[in-house]
Amino acid sequence: MRIAALYDIHGNLPALEVVLEEVRRASVDEVVVGGDVFPGPMCEEALERLLDLDLPVRFIHGNGDREVLARAAGQESDRVPEEYRATLAWVAKQLDPDRQRRIARWPLSVRVGIDGLGEVLFCHATPRNDTEIFVRSTPEENLRKIFESPKVSLVVCGHTHMQFDRWIGSVRVVNAGSVGMPFGTPGAHWLLLGPEVRLQQTSYDLTQAAERIRATSYPQAEEFAARNVLAPPSEQEMLERFRHVELK
């Protein structure tokens, strides 16, 4: 069993397209989409591409997917900053009722047995919810109870858009990074599992991708193209930001 883990796509269709080409070349048996297909500039197209994939695909939900569904149901979350609410509303309008029902059935996590790695738990942020923040430098003592309770050998997560591979007690914890909005090196970041763990970073035509994103009617298309595709924030910048909100 060989699995590609694709996290935090955020509607970046150009990035997803090149990653799926590499996934096919890697001869994987299955794809796990680890949450946050939404929101983003080309979410509906990205979801269609994943649903049409000629490979088994398992989805789990992320906080972004959940917030978009809530907005589609007419709920306004006070956890979403004001500047992002118009974006969520725009994305929610792209989803027909059938798509909404399908996304609502995505679980919080999935477990898969992988040769060479044992039982692997895939979750979006942590095993207990889809919003908790931790990074490569978060002290182990703050995380041990959370990650040892699922009783698995490996946990794969995302949410913070930065790849890492670390141990928390007896559990190996790997962040797959972000396909569509990576922090640090520009490109599309993802994970290949079985029989080893391989952090992948795929280059693609960033200028062309930015042009395609700017051509959409996404409310934050210009910002997304400039800040998340062409020149993403550095890992050091994001580690400093997350320092104030990471698990204590």
Steps between C-alpha positions, in 0.01 A plus 500: 500500500641835389314822582527862391386746767382833357417766758386862495436531126294819551366512147841534338415296192831559314694360796265204535531416131877462511488303825248256352736443208773403747258287699423296190870457423558382858258209447308557822213277603293769665481874568408654835382861481569639844259792521471858379420448136308822583512800503700622203470637147423181302349271764218351297736411216752351746232287663379378161853404404535294817161334463580406140837353589552145375624396846324437831479828694416546868409845630513638852370843587700803606391815677479685167263242353289512815476879500399507134222249569382707795486808279305308234248415774466869584710489817746781570786391725653755734823298478548617142663846473287762327737533204449133405120481525432624147742238372320219685167623366637502143633146533179375664298621201704276270377184676171342397299308764633163382860614546415642842354168614803311372747730681293483821563124508877535502633365833733674742766232449575168329728208587688302237745213532811565289775248435819598680325765711224317686166660582495866397251758625423787263349812661490865402651682801523258795323171580245682714392794281560690176631832636774437756840639401838345559822521300839332480621692806196460730629334821434127513352517849215716365407234245572157643150423635332612179711286268552187706129444573403377149739201538652512151858500377469805274277808490477712185367851533496838322323827588812713560624468138859412597657159457680324783581151622541461877440265790258570783569237762477166320294635209642633175313813390533634147354818357428458129524874431266677260436431133347840436627744766840387632701714737868513418618365164258580214349200325259222593581298811360153572588159642572154361460208740604137467723335581683821603392855581594744225437873525437620145536850353384539142595801289254649251459811287418755770456792262249313286320377812476857633350613169237226512410590858477871423260416214247360747239707683632383837482804736863462611641383167775762483614442857495122455704520179756738646527380858425129479633403158774735381654603833365303799596610850818344637490211741673715762236770468220246549673326790515835675130564431397156618708531817220703660223250421668159504405236756628575850 
